[in-house]
Structure formats: structure tokens, C-alpha cells
Amino acid sequence: MKKVLLVGESWATAATHTKGFDQFGSVTFHLGAEPLVAALKGSRFELTYMPAHVAATDFPYTLDALSEYDAIILSDIGTNTFLLPPEVWLHGKPMPNRLKLIREWTRAGGGLMMIGGYLSFQGIDGKARWRNTPVEDALPVSCLPYDDRLEIPEGFTPQIVGDPAHPILSELGQSWPLLLGANEVIVKDQPGTEVLARLPAAEGSHPLLVTGVFGAGRTLAWTSDIGPHWLPQTFVDWPGYARLWTNALGWVTRLT
């Protein structure tokens, strides 16, 4: 059994409801990784789901604590959550830089994955801010210096360009369901980096699924979402959805 830490994929929404002269407010809380949680049930992977608001205080501060996990998935969470824990933000107390810890954990053999979203890679309005960070050092792709979203509301069909025999592509075939968007990134020109899937040429042939190595670790970038909205329910319902993620985790943790 491999231990996986999923960090992010939660948010709170504050709304103002106006009805004529009157108005009132409401706050709702949302989780975005339920499809992945369901897909990994009963698999070889024991998933710990750490929502974004919890990560600020609970994401490990030491390599020893990180070593409990075989894989880390960063999904729709920006760098500030890691860089500004309450001790730093509220009390001006020096604390370990957890982005550097992630890099060194990967270098030592960890399996690092970044999943796309509005606060992944560089993100909406550039606010995710993963560019020029220690974590970007470990990824097989580089982030752009500005808003990197590729919104494709009509949808696109992923183009599979990797070897069908690659463990991540095993039994997934060539026909994948539509996706509705992705983050634009640049594939690093370095040994061990491989593009397995792209957006179609009509959408710029941007990378969708990229693998790489960093020290003794394996790394992976999936530039679309883990669930709606960029990854529609039809993709979640596809039999290949669960296999895609178990294959990917199997590869980064060296099970395959």
C-alpha cells in the first residue's frame, strides 16, 4: 500500500443575495476532489485528503514528516498557503520553507504530481505563483509569468502522443472524453521528460500530461482538472478515469 497526500481542492464561497431593497449574505464550503477520492477507494493507494484551508497549518514542516508519504498531489492550491502559515503571517515568526521541503523530498525519491486548476501552475491572474519556485524546479514543466488558463468551453479531445505501452497509458486507448480547459505550461528540455498527451493542434498543441524525473524522484504534470469544471462529469464517468489516476500514481511511486 502506497501513501498519497492530496493537498488543495477546497474553497469557500461568500455570496451576496439582493432581493429588491433587501439583501443578505451566505457562505458555502466546497470540496473538489470527491471523484478522485472515489476512484482510489479499494486501490493500492491510501489517500489522505488535506483541504486547502487545513494545509496552511497542517502540511508537514520537516522532511521526516513528509517521508511518511510516497506521493504528493498538489491540486488547485497556490504557493501562499505554504509560504504564509499563521506563525509567519500573523506573528512574524520564521518557519521552514515548505516549498523547499517538497523539492528536497522529491529529490530524495518522492513522487510529485501537480494537477491543473485556477490556482495551479501560475493560475488565474497569475495568483497561484508556482513560477520560479523550488517546486517548479522539481516539475517536468515550467510555468508562465502570467495568467495561464486555456478556457475551451466547446471542449477538446486529448491527443495521445506517448507510447501506448507506457504504464500511465496502459489500457486507456486513444479515445478519451472531452476536457474544457487547462493551464498553459512549457515542457522542460531535459533528460527524462516525456510528453504523453497534448491538446489538439487547433488548440495550440499545449502539453496535457507530462512526466519527468528529479533526482531519485518521479514527477508528473496534468494541466487540466481533477474534476468539474475543466474535467466534465462525462470524463469522471469514463471507465478510464480511475485507471488514469491509479496508473499515474503507480508510475510516480515506482509500482510500475
N, C-alpha and C positions, 0 to 999 in steps of 0.2 A: 504494500500500500504506500503510495506516494502522497506527501502532504503538500497541499496547494493553498496559498494565501491570495485571495481575490480582494483587491483594495479599490474602493470607489463605488460607482454605480448606485448612488443615492442622492436625493436632493429634496429640499423643502421649497414649497411654492407659496408665496404670500399674494393673495388676490384682494382687490377692492371691488365690491359689488355695488353698483349705483342703480337705484330704482326711483326714478323721478327725483324728488327733493332729497331723498334719504339714501344713505349708503352704509355698508358695513363691511368688515374685513373677515377673511378666513385664511388659515394656514393649513396646508396639507403636506404630508410626507410621502415620498415615493421611493421604491426600490426598483432598480433596472436590470438586475441580474437573475431574476427568477427563472428565465428559460435555461440559462447555463446551470444554475443550481439543480434544476430538474434533470437536465441532460447527464449530469455527473453522478446522480444517485445510483448506487449499486455498481459503480465502476471501480477501477483500480485507484481512484483518486479521492482522498479525504479533503474536502473543501472547507476552509474557514473563510467566511464572508465578512469582511470588515468594511462597513459602510463609510462613506467619506467623512461624516461628522465624527465618527469614532476614531478614524485614523489619525487625526490631529494629536490625540493624546496616547493612543494605544499602539500605533505602529512601532515596532522594536527600535530601540536606540543603540543596540550593540550587535556585533557580528555573531556572537554566541546565540543571542535570541533569534536572529534571522536564520541561523543554521538549522533551526527546527523544521524549516520548510525546504522542500525540494524545488518548488516553483513559486514564483510571484507573478500575479497578473495585475497590471496597472490599467484600470479602465475608467475613463471619464472622470479623472481627478487631476487637478493641477498641482504644480510644484509648491505653491504657498501653503498647502495643507501640511506638507512635510517640513517646510522651512520655518514655519511660524507657529510652533506649538505654544500653548498659553504661557509657558515659562519665558519664552522669548518675547512674544507679542505683548503680554500684559505686565511682565515683571523685569524685562531686560536682563534675563539670566542666560549666560552662554549654555548651549546644548549641542550635542553631536549633530553633524550634518547628515541627515538620513539619506540624502541623495548619494552622497559619497559611500555610505554603507551599502546601498543597493549595488553600486558599481563594484565594490570590492567583494561582496557576496557573490555576484555573478562571475567575476574573475576567478573566484575560488571553486567554481563548479556549479553554481545555481542556474536554474532555468528561468529566464526573464522573458515575459511577454507584455507588450503594450497593445491594447485594443483601442480602436478609434472612437471618437466622440467629440462633443463640443468642448470638453476640457481634456483632450488627449493631444499628443504631439504639440503643435502650437495653439490649436483651438480657435474658438470664436473670438474675434477681435484680438487674437494673439495672446489671450489671457491664460492659457494653460502653461506657457513659458517653459517647455521642456528643451527648447533650443539652447545650445551651449551649456548644458548641464552635465554633471557626471553620469547621469542615467543615459543621456544621449550618447555618451562615449561607448556604452555597452550595447546599444541597439544597432541593428543592421542598416538603419536608415538615419538620415539627418532631417531635422525639422526646418521649415521655412521661417523667416523672421517676421511673418505677418499672418493674418487670418488665413488658415489653410483649408477651409471647408470646401468640398466639392458637392454642392447640392444638386441632385439629379432626380427631380420629382417624378419624371416619367419612368425612371428605373434603368438599370443597366445589367447585362448578363456578364458575370465574371468570365474572363478569358484564362483558361488554364494553360500555362506555358511551361510548367515544370515537368519533370519526368513522371509519368503516371505511376511508376514503381516507387516513387519517394514515399516514405512511411506516412507523411502527413496527407498525401493524396490517395492513399490506399483505399480502394473500393468506393471512391466518391464519384468517379466518372467525369465526363466533360461537361455535362449539362447541369448547371447549378441555378437555383432560383434567382430572381431579380433582387438587386440591392438598390437603395435610394440615395446613397451618398457615401463619402469617405473623406479622410484627411489627405491632403497632398503632401507627399514627402519625397526625399531624394535618396535613392539607393546608394549606399556607400560602395565605392570601388575598392574593395579589399578582399583578400583571400577568405574563402569560406562563406561568402554572401551569395545567396541564391534567391531569385525571384520565382515563386511558384504560381502566382496568379496576378493578373493585371486587370485594369479597366479596359474596355474595348478601345480601339483606335479612335473611334468617333468621339470618345470622351477623354482623349489625351494619352491613353496607354499608361496611366499612372499606376504605380505599384499598389497591389491589394494585399498580397501575402508574401512576406519576405523572411527568410531565415538567415541566421549568421552564427558566428562563434565569437566569444570574447574571453580570452584566457582559457580556462578549463570549462567555461560555461557555454551554454547554448542560448541563443536569443531569437525572438520572433516578433515581427510586427504585422498586425492585421489592421488595416487602415479604415475598415468600416466598423459597424457597431456590433455589439454582442446580442442586441435585441432591438425592438422598435425604438426610434422610428427609422433609422437608416437601414436596419435589418428587419424587414416586414415579418408579420406573423406567418406568411407563406414559407419563408426561409426557416423559421423556427419549426414549423410542421414538417418540413422536408426530412426524410429519414437520415439524410447525410448530416444534419445539424449536429446531433450528438456525436457522430463519428468524427466530424471535423475537429471538434474540441478534444475528444479523447485521443485522437491521432496527434494533434498538436502538443498536448501535454505529455503524451508518451514520448514524443521526439525531444522536447526540451529537457525532460527528466531522464533521458537515455534509456527508457524502457524499450525503445525501438531504434 
